[in-house]
């Protein structure tokens, strides 16, 4: 069972603006991972489902777009759950940069 991280990130882009930013930036997640990785994603309405695979681990995530915020849920598998606080802090720091 994974360790879920949930957070809300405010924005002023509107739903379409957020969708464009996420489509353009989702693949860059692997730039932050030593050794790289792969990202797969798909949209279901206003919900982006994506997985990041790196270092033998797969992390499943969803981002739900609202008019003034996005709600992100990242499910850290097993061992990575030990780093949930650090991962949450990193997301809270980096995600707003994508939405400016």
C-alpha positions as YAML, in Angstrom:
chain: A
units: angstrom
residues:
- id: 1
  name: UNK
  ca: [0.00, 0.00, 0.00]
- id: 2
  name: UNK
  ca: [1.28, 3.45, -0.91]
- id: 3
  name: UNK
  ca: [1.64, 6.65, 1.05]
- id: 4
  name: UNK
  ca: [-0.63, 9.30, -0.52]
- id: 5
  name: UNK
  ca: [0.31, 12.96, -0.55]
- id: 6
  name: UNK
  ca: [-2.46, 15.47, -1.29]
- id: 7
  name: UNK
  ca: [-2.10, 19.20, -1.75]
- id: 8
  name: UNK
  ca: [-3.86, 22.15, -3.35]
- id: 9
  name: UNK
  ca: [-1.94, 24.61, -5.49]
- id: 10
  name: UNK
  ca: [-3.59, 27.96, -6.27]
- id: 11
  name: UNK
  ca: [-3.38, 29.53, -9.73]
- id: 12
  name: UNK
  ca: [-4.80, 32.37, -11.81]
- id: 13
  name: UNK
  ca: [-4.64, 30.71, -15.22]
- id: 14
  name: UNK
  ca: [-8.15, 29.30, -15.54]
- id: 15
  name: UNK
  ca: [-8.71, 25.68, -16.46]
- id: 16
  name: UNK
  ca: [-7.50, 25.99, -20.06]
- id: 17
  name: UNK
  ca: [-4.31, 27.77, -19.01]
- id: 18
  name: UNK
  ca: [-3.50, 25.09, -16.45]
- id: 19
  name: UNK
  ca: [-4.15, 22.32, -18.98]
- id: 20
  name: UNK
  ca: [-1.72, 23.94, -21.44]
- id: 21
  name: UNK
  ca: [0.97, 24.34, -18.78]
- id: 22
  name: UNK
  ca: [0.59, 20.75, -17.59]
- id: 23
  name: UNK
  ca: [0.66, 19.37, -21.13]
- id: 24
  name: UNK
  ca: [3.83, 21.34, -21.82]
- id: 25
  name: UNK
  ca: [5.56, 20.54, -18.55]
- id: 26
  name: UNK
  ca: [4.58, 17.05, -17.46]
- id: 27
  name: UNK
  ca: [7.43, 15.40, -19.34]
- id: 28
  name: UNK
  ca: [10.00, 17.59, -17.58]
- id: 29
  name: UNK
  ca: [9.35, 15.85, -14.26]
- id: 30
  name: UNK
  ca: [12.06, 13.34, -15.10]
- id: 31
  name: UNK
  ca: [14.64, 16.15, -15.29]
- id: 32
  name: UNK
  ca: [14.43, 16.34, -11.48]
- id: 33
  name: UNK
  ca: [15.17, 12.60, -11.05]
- id: 34
  name: UNK
  ca: [18.79, 11.41, -10.99]
- id: 35
  name: UNK
  ca: [19.16, 8.95, -13.86]
- id: 36
  name: UNK
  ca: [15.92, 10.10, -15.50]
- id: 37
  name: UNK
  ca: [12.75, 8.10, -15.95]
- id: 38
  name: UNK
  ca: [9.57, 7.95, -17.99]
- id: 39
  name: UNK
  ca: [6.22, 9.71, -17.71]
- id: 40
  name: UNK
  ca: [2.91, 8.50, -19.11]
- id: 41
  name: UNK
  ca: [-0.23, 10.62, -18.89]
- id: 42
  name: UNK
  ca: [-3.83, 10.86, -20.02]
- id: 43
  name: UNK
  ca: [-6.71, 13.24, -19.47]
- id: 44
  name: UNK
  ca: [-10.21, 12.34, -18.31]
- id: 45
  name: UNK
  ca: [-12.13, 15.61, -18.39]
- id: 46
  name: UNK
  ca: [-10.43, 17.96, -15.94]
- id: 47
  name: UNK
  ca: [-8.38, 15.19, -14.33]
- id: 48
  name: UNK
  ca: [-4.83, 14.40, -15.44]
- id: 49
  name: UNK
  ca: [-3.73, 10.86, -14.57]
- id: 50
  name: UNK
  ca: [-0.02, 10.24, -14.82]
- id: 51
  name: UNK
  ca: [2.66, 7.83, -13.72]
- id: 52
  name: UNK
  ca: [6.36, 8.43, -13.28]
- id: 53
  name: UNK
  ca: [8.64, 5.41, -13.46]
- id: 54
  name: UNK
  ca: [12.21, 5.77, -12.25]
- id: 55
  name: UNK
  ca: [14.76, 3.85, -10.21]
- id: 56
  name: UNK
  ca: [12.58, 0.74, -10.32]
- id: 57
  name: UNK
  ca: [9.57, 2.50, -8.78]
- id: 58
  name: UNK
  ca: [6.28, 3.66, -10.30]
- id: 59
  name: UNK
  ca: [4.47, 6.60, -8.77]
- id: 60
  name: UNK
  ca: [0.83, 7.15, -9.70]
- id: 61
  name: UNK
  ca: [-0.64, 10.64, -9.53]
- id: 62
  name: UNK
  ca: [-3.74, 12.63, -10.36]
- id: 63
  name: UNK
  ca: [-4.19, 16.35, -10.80]
- id: 64
  name: UNK
  ca: [-7.74, 17.72, -10.78]
- id: 65
  name: UNK
  ca: [-8.11, 21.18, -12.29]
- id: 66
  name: UNK
  ca: [-10.43, 23.72, -10.73]
- id: 67
  name: UNK
  ca: [-10.87, 27.32, -11.84]
- id: 68
  name: UNK
  ca: [-8.58, 28.75, -9.12]
- id: 69
  name: UNK
  ca: [-6.58, 25.75, -7.86]
- id: 70
  name: UNK
  ca: [-5.37, 22.30, -8.75]
- id: 71
  name: UNK
  ca: [-5.70, 19.38, -6.38]
- id: 72
  name: UNK
  ca: [-2.80, 16.95, -6.68]
- id: 73
  name: UNK
  ca: [-2.62, 13.46, -5.21]
- id: 74
  name: UNK
  ca: [0.64, 11.53, -5.44]
- id: 75
  name: UNK
  ca: [0.71, 7.91, -4.29]
- id: 76
  name: UNK
  ca: [4.21, 6.96, -3.16]
- id: 77
  name: UNK
  ca: [4.84, 3.21, -3.21]
- id: 78
  name: UNK
  ca: [6.29, 1.31, -0.25]
- id: 79
  name: UNK
  ca: [9.79, 2.49, 0.56]
- id: 80
  name: UNK
  ca: [9.29, 5.94, -1.01]
- id: 81
  name: UNK
  ca: [6.54, 6.59, 1.55]
- id: 82
  name: UNK
  ca: [9.33, 7.17, 4.06]
- id: 83
  name: UNK
  ca: [10.17, 10.33, 2.12]
- id: 84
  name: UNK
  ca: [6.59, 11.63, 1.88]
- id: 85
  name: UNK
  ca: [7.34, 14.85, 3.76]
- id: 86
  name: UNK
  ca: [10.31, 15.72, 1.55]
- id: 87
  name: UNK
  ca: [8.43, 14.84, -1.63]
- id: 88
  name: UNK
  ca: [5.44, 16.95, -0.51]
- id: 89
  name: UNK
  ca: [7.74, 19.91, 0.24]
- id: 90
  name: UNK
  ca: [9.41, 19.58, -3.17]
- id: 91
  name: UNK
  ca: [6.04, 19.49, -4.96]
- id: 92
  name: UNK
  ca: [4.78, 22.47, -2.95]
- id: 93
  name: UNK
  ca: [7.91, 24.41, -3.96]
- id: 94
  name: UNK
  ca: [8.13, 23.43, -7.66]
- id: 95
  name: UNK
  ca: [4.48, 23.09, -8.76]
- id: 96
  name: UNK
  ca: [3.56, 26.78, -8.37]
- id: 97
  name: UNK
  ca: [6.43, 27.68, -10.72]
- id: 98
  name: UNK
  ca: [4.72, 25.69, -13.47]
- id: 99
  name: UNK
  ca: [1.43, 27.52, -12.84]
- id: 100
  name: UNK
  ca: [2.75, 31.10, -12.99]
...
